[in-house]
Amino acid sequence: MNKKHTLKEWITAVRPWSFPASSMPALVAFMFVFFYRQQIDIAPNWLFGILSILGAVIYQISGNLISDYFDYKRGVDREDTFGSSRLLVNGTFAPKTILRLGLGFLSLGALLGVVLVYYTGWPLLVIGVLGFIAALFYYQFKYIALGDLLIFLVYGPLITLGTFYAMTGMVDWKVIWLSIPIGCITVNILHANNTRDIAHDRRAGIRTQAMLLGIKGSIAEYILLVAVTYGTLIGMVAAGFLAWPVLGVLLTLPIAVKNCKLICTASVEHPSRIVDLDVRTAQLQLVFSSLFALLLFISCRV
């Protein structure tokens, strides 16, 4: 007899607290179009921008669920490990239920993508297909130490370019610069998780970027990505690509410095020292990206 699940359990399964990872790059691109629209001399399609944000979140949900299924089946997620929604480990959901739910969201995302492609053009088809593959096979990339790279490409350039194109019908490669800071912070969410889980992932027989780098290398990568995040932001303003009010995002720097100090305490033998660093990094990503989007809007008035 199938267990009847509560609404709370279904909501927990899709991990809404993780949605900023996908929605924020799309939102920043949305607000950049608002800031940039007079320079490109085009009337943006704001509805398509909203649908792009929704589509990014739907693909993320599918990727999370599919990854949860394979992490559980592979033995990456166990009772003594950290992370995940814990709904498979504790038996709340049957594994096939989570997989079917993930594939259902993936199909919904693909359907939305087809609609947007119909009204825009083939460049969005390319971006959508890459997003589909990333959501379906992310776990495979993660297992061979390519998860960090994939996350950067998807939650940086891919979502940003896709949102910009859907709204304007243009491919502007300068938008990639806009995606670098957000992509770097988002990678650090995963990297913090993988650094904490080095021992558990080794036991499961997978290979992550953190495992290849070791503790010292992983600490260095985290700090480097933070430096690139803020350095790129300052560089875009100095080059005149973004207006000076965007420098207000530097108000989040103390949070980033605090996170860097925390990862410096990381140890394979004591993963609990950074048990919540992924959550802290996700909070930084949310605050950074929200402020970035807001200041782009304010820049329109300056």
Secondary structure, DSSP 8 states (H G I E B T S, - for coil): ------HHHHHHHH-GGGTHHHHHHHHHHHHHHHHHHHHHT----HHHHHHHHHHHHHHHHHHHHHHHHHHHHHTSS-TT---S--TTTTTSS-HHHHHHHHHHHHHHHHHHHHHHHHHS-HHHHHHHHHHHHHHHHHHHHHHBT-HHHHHHHIIIIIHHHHHHHHHHS---TTHHHHHHHHHHHHHHHHHHHHHHTHHHHHHHT-B-HHHHHHHHHHHHHHHHHHHHHHHHHHHHHHTTSS-GGGGGGGGGHHHHHHHHHHHTT--SS-GGGGTTHHHHHHHHHHHHHHHHHHHHHHHTT-
